Amino acid sequence: NPRQATVEIFALQANRPGAEMGVCEHTFQGVIRVQDVRATEKDRVRILECFRVGDVVRAVVISLGDQSNYYLSTASNSLGVVVAHSDAGDPLHPINWRQMACARTGIVEERKVAKPI
């Protein structure tokens, strides 16, 4: 769906300073809607240029959503893709807030990159 990315939630962290992250016993389903990807230029967001299948994303829960999905947001510099692999399966590293590159091939791919903590 070009209007949202469906994600599997497998770890959670309480919304307080110094809180530890915990792995969920069972996964939950979440949705990142196009309007919740970033705080600016919302009308220019293209989901496939922000997230790909297999990406690990840091996001915040913004609402309980519907009966089967939590609504998530990456509309902060510290939120977005934290781990990604290229189409060839090689790890990508961030080069700026919109792109990640493959160290082996140098190929650059679009992502909504999380600022490292």
OpenMM code with the backbone's topology and positions (N, CA, C; nanometers):
from openmm import Vec3, app, unit

residues = "ASN PRO ARG GLN ALA THR VAL GLU ILE PHE ALA LEU GLN ALA ASN ARG PRO GLY ALA GLU MET GLY VAL CYS GLU HIS THR PHE GLN GLY VAL ILE ARG VAL GLN ASP VAL ARG ALA THR GLU LYS ASP ARG VAL ARG ILE LEU GLU CYS PHE ARG VAL GLY ASP VAL VAL ARG ALA VAL VAL ILE SER LEU GLY ASP GLN SER ASN TYR TYR LEU SER THR ALA SER ASN SER LEU GLY VAL VAL VAL ALA HIS SER ASP ALA GLY ASP PRO LEU HIS PRO ILE ASN TRP ARG GLN MET ALA CYS ALA ARG THR GLY ILE VAL GLU GLU ARG LYS VAL ALA LYS PRO ILE".split()
positions = [
    Vec3(0.0844, -0.1188, 0.0000),
    Vec3(0.0000, 0.0000, 0.0000),
    Vec3(0.0887, 0.1249, 0.0000),
    Vec3(0.0758, 0.2125, -0.0975),
    Vec3(0.1612, 0.3316, -0.1038),
    Vec3(0.1283, 0.4370, 0.0020),
    Vec3(0.0227, 0.4182, 0.0809),
    Vec3(-0.0170, 0.5161, 0.1821),
    Vec3(0.0312, 0.4801, 0.3221),
    Vec3(0.0862, 0.3587, 0.3389),
    Vec3(0.1311, 0.3180, 0.4717),
    Vec3(0.2281, 0.2011, 0.4625),
    Vec3(0.3074, 0.1861, 0.5683),
    Vec3(0.3962, 0.0709, 0.5820),
    Vec3(0.3451, -0.0116, 0.6993),
    Vec3(0.3308, -0.1410, 0.6792),
    Vec3(0.2898, -0.2308, 0.7864),
    Vec3(0.4158, -0.2877, 0.8496),
    Vec3(0.4220, -0.2832, 0.9832),
    Vec3(0.5424, -0.3278, 1.0534),
    Vec3(0.5064, -0.4293, 1.1613),
    Vec3(0.6060, -0.5081, 1.1977),
    Vec3(0.5923, -0.6028, 1.3068),
    Vec3(0.6674, -0.5455, 1.4264),
    Vec3(0.5974, -0.5278, 1.5371),
    Vec3(0.6586, -0.4728, 1.6587),
    Vec3(0.7124, -0.5897, 1.7398),
    Vec3(0.8452, -0.5909, 1.7628),
    Vec3(0.9050, -0.7015, 1.8366),
    Vec3(0.9799, -0.6576, 1.9614),
    Vec3(0.9920, -0.5260, 1.9833),
    Vec3(1.0567, -0.4749, 2.1043),
    Vec3(0.9908, -0.3435, 2.1432),
    Vec3(0.9867, -0.3178, 2.2744),
    Vec3(0.9248, -0.1961, 2.3265),
    Vec3(1.0149, -0.1324, 2.4311),
    Vec3(0.9999, -0.0005, 2.4464),
    Vec3(1.0731, 0.0730, 2.5484),
    Vec3(0.9765, 0.1735, 2.6096),
    Vec3(0.9753, 0.1821, 2.7424),
    Vec3(0.8884, 0.2788, 2.8099),
    Vec3(0.9296, 0.4204, 2.7716),
    Vec3(0.8339, 0.5106, 2.7734),
    Vec3(0.8585, 0.6498, 2.7340),
    Vec3(0.9070, 0.7308, 2.8538),
    Vec3(1.0259, 0.6947, 2.9035),
    Vec3(1.0880, 0.7714, 3.0119),
    Vec3(1.2392, 0.7605, 2.9982),
    Vec3(1.3118, 0.8619, 3.0414),
    Vec3(1.4581, 0.8613, 3.0271),
    Vec3(1.5216, 0.7406, 3.0958),
    Vec3(1.6151, 0.6788, 3.0269),
    Vec3(1.6897, 0.5670, 3.0829),
    Vec3(1.6159, 0.4346, 3.0842),
    Vec3(1.4967, 0.4298, 3.0281),
    Vec3(1.4192, 0.3053, 3.0273),
    Vec3(1.4877, 0.2016, 2.9388),
    Vec3(1.4843, 0.0776, 2.9839),
    Vec3(1.5438, -0.0316, 2.9072),
    Vec3(1.4467, -0.0799, 2.8002),
    Vec3(1.5023, -0.1306, 2.6903),
    Vec3(1.4203, -0.1879, 2.5841),
    Vec3(1.4015, -0.3362, 2.6131),
    Vec3(1.2811, -0.3856, 2.5898),
    Vec3(1.2534, -0.5265, 2.6115),
    Vec3(1.1960, -0.5911, 2.4871),
    Vec3(1.2330, -0.7162, 2.4649),
    Vec3(1.1805, -0.7915, 2.3511),
    Vec3(1.0429, -0.8452, 2.3899),
    Vec3(0.9481, -0.8318, 2.3002),
    Vec3(0.8105, -0.8766, 2.3249),
    Vec3(0.8027, -1.0291, 2.3202),
    Vec3(0.7204, -1.0854, 2.4073),
    Vec3(0.6972, -1.2294, 2.4037),
    Vec3(0.6223, -1.2674, 2.2762),
    Vec3(0.5287, -1.1821, 2.2359),
    Vec3(0.4536, -1.1990, 2.1117),
    Vec3(0.4662, -1.0695, 2.0326),
    Vec3(0.4714, -1.0796, 1.9017),
    Vec3(0.4808, -0.9580, 1.8207),
    Vec3(0.3432, -0.8947, 1.8039),
    Vec3(0.3448, -0.7665, 1.7717),
    Vec3(0.2234, -0.6901, 1.7463),
    Vec3(0.2366, -0.6276, 1.6086),
    Vec3(0.1251, -0.5937, 1.5472),
    Vec3(0.1289, -0.5296, 1.4159),
    Vec3(0.1064, -0.3804, 1.4315),
    Vec3(0.1841, -0.3031, 1.3557),
    Vec3(0.1700, -0.1584, 1.3554),
    Vec3(0.1670, -0.1053, 1.2137),
    Vec3(0.1261, 0.0199, 1.2017),
    Vec3(0.1181, 0.0861, 1.0723),
    Vec3(0.1828, 0.2233, 1.0843),
    Vec3(0.2685, 0.2560, 0.9881),
    Vec3(0.3219, 0.3917, 0.9764),
    Vec3(0.2541, 0.4527, 0.8548),
    Vec3(0.1641, 0.5467, 0.8801),
    Vec3(0.0919, 0.6122, 0.7705),
    Vec3(0.1811, 0.7188, 0.7078),
    Vec3(0.1561, 0.7498, 0.5831),
    Vec3(0.2387, 0.8453, 0.5094),
    Vec3(0.2486, 0.9791, 0.5835),
    Vec3(0.1411, 1.0238, 0.6476),
    Vec3(0.1431, 1.1521, 0.7182),
    Vec3(0.2209, 1.1457, 0.8495),
    Vec3(0.2605, 1.0247, 0.8941),
    Vec3(0.3332, 1.0086, 1.0197),
    Vec3(0.4805, 0.9745, 1.0000),
    Vec3(0.5293, 0.9797, 0.8763),
    Vec3(0.6686, 0.9445, 0.8478),
    Vec3(0.7640, 1.0539, 0.8938),
    Vec3(0.7343, 1.1781, 0.8597),
    Vec3(0.8212, 1.2885, 0.9021),
    Vec3(0.7380, 1.4125, 0.9310),
    Vec3(0.7987, 1.5061, 1.0033),
    Vec3(0.7259, 1.6242, 1.0503),
    Vec3(0.7080, 1.7291, 0.9413),
    Vec3(0.7972, 1.7316, 0.8420),
    Vec3(0.7897, 1.8318, 0.7353),
    Vec3(0.7717, 1.7632, 0.6006),
    Vec3(0.7317, 1.8392, 0.5009),
    Vec3(0.7134, 1.7885, 0.3642),
    Vec3(0.6307, 1.6603, 0.3605),
    Vec3(0.5260, 1.6546, 0.4414),
    Vec3(0.4429, 1.5342, 0.4492),
    Vec3(0.3811, 1.4979, 0.3150),
    Vec3(0.3532, 1.5993, 0.2331),
    Vec3(0.2907, 1.5741, 0.1029),
    Vec3(0.3875, 1.5130, 0.0021),
    Vec3(0.5175, 1.5130, 0.0333),
    Vec3(0.6176, 1.4589, -0.0597),
    Vec3(0.6675, 1.3202, -0.0197),
    Vec3(0.6135, 1.2654, 0.0885),
    Vec3(0.6577, 1.1347, 0.1379),
    Vec3(0.6108, 1.0237, 0.0445),
    Vec3(0.7036, 0.9356, 0.0105),
    Vec3(0.6724, 0.8134, -0.0639),
    Vec3(0.7193, 0.6967, 0.0234),
    Vec3(0.6259, 0.6150, 0.0649),
    Vec3(0.6562, 0.5066, 0.1588),
    Vec3(0.7712, 0.4185, 0.1105),
    Vec3(0.7731, 0.3814, -0.0174),
    Vec3(0.8785, 0.2925, -0.0681),
    Vec3(1.0153, 0.3584, -0.0725),
    Vec3(1.0230, 0.4905, -0.0578),
    Vec3(1.1514, 0.5599, -0.0477),
    Vec3(1.1922, 0.5777, 0.0981),
    Vec3(1.1084, 0.5348, 0.1899),
    Vec3(1.1357, 0.5506, 0.3327),
    Vec3(1.1638, 0.4186, 0.4032),
    Vec3(1.0907, 0.3139, 0.3654),
    Vec3(1.1012, 0.1842, 0.4318),
    Vec3(1.0944, 0.0730, 0.3285),
    Vec3(1.1654, -0.0369, 0.3590),
    Vec3(1.1607, -0.1562, 0.2742),
    Vec3(1.1375, -0.2782, 0.3627),
    Vec3(1.0922, -0.3851, 0.3011),
    Vec3(1.0718, -0.5103, 0.3733),
    Vec3(1.2037, -0.5518, 0.4386),
    Vec3(1.1991, -0.5860, 0.5659),
    Vec3(1.3179, -0.6310, 0.6381),
    Vec3(1.3893, -0.5221, 0.7156),
    Vec3(1.3557, -0.3949, 0.6924),
    Vec3(1.4181, -0.2859, 0.7679),
    Vec3(1.3778, -0.2941, 0.9149),
    Vec3(1.4703, -0.2571, 1.0024),
    Vec3(1.4400, -0.2414, 1.1446),
    Vec3(1.4208, -0.0924, 1.1675),
    Vec3(1.3053, -0.0565, 1.2239),
    Vec3(1.2651, 0.0832, 1.2368),
    Vec3(1.2436, 0.1185, 1.3835),
    Vec3(1.2968, 0.2334, 1.4251),
    Vec3(1.2663, 0.2887, 1.5570),
    Vec3(1.1501, 0.3857, 1.5377),
    Vec3(1.0401, 0.3639, 1.6110),
    Vec3(0.9201, 0.4470, 1.5975),
    Vec3(0.8553, 0.4631, 1.7345),
    Vec3(0.7608, 0.5560, 1.7427),
    Vec3(0.6827, 0.5730, 1.8654),
    Vec3(0.5366, 0.5404, 1.8354),
    Vec3(0.4694, 0.4855, 1.9363),
    Vec3(0.3261, 0.4585, 1.9239),
    Vec3(0.2527, 0.5903, 1.9445),
    Vec3(0.1695, 0.6284, 1.8473),
    Vec3(0.0939, 0.7532, 1.8614),
    Vec3(-0.0526, 0.7285, 1.8945),
    Vec3(-0.1034, 0.6081, 1.8652),
    Vec3(-0.2398, 0.5740, 1.9069),
    Vec3(-0.2601, 0.4239, 1.8940),
    Vec3(-0.3670, 0.3777, 1.9553),
    Vec3(-0.3985, 0.2358, 1.9482),
    Vec3(-0.4523, 0.1963, 1.8124),
    Vec3(-0.4858, 0.2933, 1.7289),
    Vec3(-0.5299, 0.2643, 1.5929),
    Vec3(-0.6597, 0.1869, 1.5902),
    Vec3(-0.6657, 0.0869, 1.5021),
    Vec3(-0.7867, 0.0051, 1.4938),
    Vec3(-0.7666, -0.1228, 1.5751),
    Vec3(-0.8548, -0.2190, 1.5585),
    Vec3(-0.8486, -0.3393, 1.6419),
    Vec3(-0.7289, -0.4293, 1.6121),
    Vec3(-0.6615, -0.4101, 1.5000),
    Vec3(-0.5507, -0.4999, 1.4669),
    Vec3(-0.4155, -0.4304, 1.4511),
    Vec3(-0.4100, -0.2982, 1.4554),
    Vec3(-0.2841, -0.2256, 1.4336),
    Vec3(-0.2660, -0.1112, 1.5325),
    Vec3(-0.1422, -0.0908, 1.5750),
    Vec3(-0.1045, 0.0305, 1.6463),
    Vec3(-0.0598, 0.1315, 1.5414),
    Vec3(-0.0909, 0.2583, 1.5604),
    Vec3(-0.0413, 0.3619, 1.4706),
    Vec3(0.0919, 0.4113, 1.5251),
    Vec3(0.1927, 0.4134, 1.4386),
    Vec3(0.3284, 0.4512, 1.4763),
    Vec3(0.3713, 0.5750, 1.3999),
    Vec3(0.4711, 0.6457, 1.4552),
    Vec3(0.5259, 0.7636, 1.3889),
    Vec3(0.6781, 0.7578, 1.3893),
    Vec3(0.7370, 0.8088, 1.2814),
    Vec3(0.8823, 0.8274, 1.2731),
    Vec3(0.9133, 0.9753, 1.2498),
    Vec3(0.8201, 1.0638, 1.2888),
    Vec3(0.8317, 1.2074, 1.2609),
    Vec3(0.9198, 1.2792, 1.3627),
    Vec3(1.0410, 1.2309, 1.3794),
    Vec3(1.1422, 1.2926, 1.4644),
    Vec3(1.2775, 1.2502, 1.4087),
    Vec3(1.3787, 1.3325, 1.4278),
    Vec3(1.5112, 1.2995, 1.3739),
    Vec3(1.5663, 1.1687, 1.4287),
    Vec3(1.5327, 1.1345, 1.5526),
    Vec3(1.5867, 1.0132, 1.6144),
    Vec3(1.5104, 0.8871, 1.5742),
    Vec3(1.4042, 0.9040, 1.4957),
    Vec3(1.3209, 0.7903, 1.4563),
    Vec3(1.3362, 0.7596, 1.3079),
    Vec3(1.3206, 0.6334, 1.2726),
    Vec3(1.3323, 0.5901, 1.1336),
    Vec3(1.4067, 0.4583, 1.1252),
    Vec3(1.4625, 0.4302, 1.0093),
    Vec3(1.5336, 0.3042, 0.9850),
    Vec3(1.6664, 0.3053, 1.0603),
    Vec3(1.6905, 0.1990, 1.1384),
    Vec3(1.8169, 0.1855, 1.2111),
    Vec3(1.9033, 0.0724, 1.1558),
    Vec3(1.8407, -0.0272, 1.0946),
    Vec3(1.9137, -0.1381, 1.0322),
    Vec3(1.8458, -0.1686, 0.8992),
    Vec3(1.9269, -0.1792, 0.7936),
    Vec3(1.8723, -0.2107, 0.6612),
    Vec3(1.9751, -0.2892, 0.5811),
    Vec3(1.9242, -0.3622, 0.4836),
    Vec3(2.0099, -0.4372, 0.3920),
    Vec3(1.9719, -0.4014, 0.2490),
    Vec3(2.0703, -0.4081, 0.1613),
    Vec3(2.0476, -0.3775, 0.0199),
    Vec3(1.9672, -0.4893, -0.0449),
    Vec3(1.9266, -0.4665, -0.1679),
    Vec3(1.8553, -0.5699, -0.2429),
    Vec3(1.9396, -0.6963, -0.2565),
    Vec3(2.0729, -0.6805, -0.2539),
    Vec3(2.1639, -0.7946, -0.2645),
    Vec3(2.1890, -0.8609, -0.1289),
    Vec3(2.1338, -0.8037, -0.0207),
    Vec3(2.1497, -0.8625, 0.1119),
    Vec3(2.2648, -0.8077, 0.1932),
    Vec3(2.3370, -0.7089, 0.1390),
    Vec3(2.4492, -0.6501, 0.2118),
    Vec3(2.3997, -0.5435, 0.3091),
    Vec3(2.4685, -0.5268, 0.4245),
    Vec3(2.4272, -0.4233, 0.5198),
    Vec3(2.4458, -0.2828, 0.4621),
    Vec3(2.3536, -0.1945, 0.4976),
    Vec3(2.3616, -0.0541, 0.4573),
    Vec3(2.4006, 0.0298, 0.5778),
    Vec3(2.4725, 0.1387, 0.5526),
    Vec3(2.5053, 0.2331, 0.6600),
    Vec3(2.4506, 0.3707, 0.6223),
    Vec3(2.4092, 0.4490, 0.7224),
    Vec3(2.3512, 0.5805, 0.6926),
    Vec3(2.4555, 0.6778, 0.6397),
    Vec3(2.4164, 0.7570, 0.5396),
    Vec3(2.5049, 0.8635, 0.4914),
    Vec3(2.4419, 1.0006, 0.5136),
    Vec3(2.3103, 1.0050, 0.5259),
    Vec3(2.2393, 1.1265, 0.5664),
    Vec3(2.0991, 1.0840, 0.6099),
    Vec3(2.0129, 1.1789, 0.6383),
    Vec3(1.8804, 1.1447, 0.6915),
    Vec3(1.7857, 1.0849, 0.5886),
    Vec3(1.8256, 1.0833, 0.4616),
    Vec3(1.7395, 1.0290, 0.3561),
    Vec3(1.8009, 0.9121, 0.2798),
    Vec3(1.9278, 0.8792, 0.3073),
    Vec3(1.9945, 0.7767, 0.2264),
    Vec3(2.0842, 0.6864, 0.3104),
    Vec3(2.0943, 0.5618, 0.2635),
    Vec3(2.1870, 0.4642, 0.3198),
    Vec3(2.2657, 0.4051, 0.2031),
    Vec3(2.3899, 0.3637, 0.2313),
    Vec3(2.4765, 0.3120, 0.1252),
    Vec3(2.5315, 0.1751, 0.1626),
    Vec3(2.5582, 0.0968, 0.0600),
    Vec3(2.6196, -0.0346, 0.0758),
    Vec3(2.7713, -0.0165, 0.0769),
    Vec3(2.8370, -0.0663, 0.1810),
    Vec3(2.9825, -0.0520, 0.1916),
    Vec3(3.0544, -0.1310, 0.0823),
    Vec3(2.9970, -0.2433, 0.0408),
    Vec3(3.0624, -0.3284, -0.0587),
    Vec3(3.0496, -0.2715, -0.1995),
    Vec3(2.9284, -0.2293, -0.2378),
    Vec3(2.9052, -0.1865, -0.3758),
    Vec3(2.9009, -0.0354, -0.3937),
    Vec3(2.8755, 0.0376, -0.2837),
    Vec3(2.8615, 0.1829, -0.2934),
    Vec3(2.7238, 0.2279, -0.3398),
    Vec3(2.6357, 0.1332, -0.3679),
    Vec3(2.5004, 0.1678, -0.4128),
    Vec3(2.4254, 0.2381, -0.3001),
    Vec3(2.3585, 0.3475, -0.3353),
    Vec3(2.2838, 0.4288, -0.2389),
    Vec3(2.1351, 0.3980, -0.2531),
    Vec3(2.0684, 0.3784, -0.1403),
    Vec3(1.9246, 0.3531, -0.1387),
    Vec3(1.8556, 0.4559, -0.0502),
    Vec3(1.7333, 0.4924, -0.0893),
    Vec3(1.6538, 0.5891, -0.0131),
    Vec3(1.5935, 0.5214, 0.1099),
    Vec3(1.5949, 0.5920, 0.2228),
    Vec3(1.5304, 0.5490, 0.3461),
    Vec3(1.4996, 0.6730, 0.4299),
    Vec3(1.4097, 0.6601, 0.5263),
    Vec3(1.3894, 0.7630, 0.6291),
    Vec3(1.4797, 0.7173, 0.7429),
    Vec3(1.6002, 0.7714, 0.7492),
    Vec3(1.7047, 0.7227, 0.8384),
    Vec3(1.6916, 0.7852, 0.9774),
    Vec3(1.7037, 0.7025, 1.0804),
    Vec3(1.7042, 0.7511, 1.2179),
    Vec3(1.8419, 0.8065, 1.2510),
    Vec3(1.8439, 0.9208, 1.3172),
    Vec3(1.9702, 0.9767, 1.3652),
    Vec3(2.0237, 0.8826, 1.4733),
    Vec3(2.1511, 0.8434, 1.4653),
    Vec3(2.2064, 0.7538, 1.5677),
    Vec3(2.1980, 0.8174, 1.7067),
    Vec3(2.1696, 0.7343, 1.8053),
    Vec3(2.1579, 0.7842, 1.9431),
    Vec3(2.2938, 0.7799, 2.0100),
] * unit.nanometer
topology = app.Topology()
chain = topology.addChain("A")
for resn in residues:
    res = topology.addResidue(resn, chain)
    for name in ("N", "CA", "C"):
        topology.addAtom(name, app.Element.getBySymbol(name[0]), res)
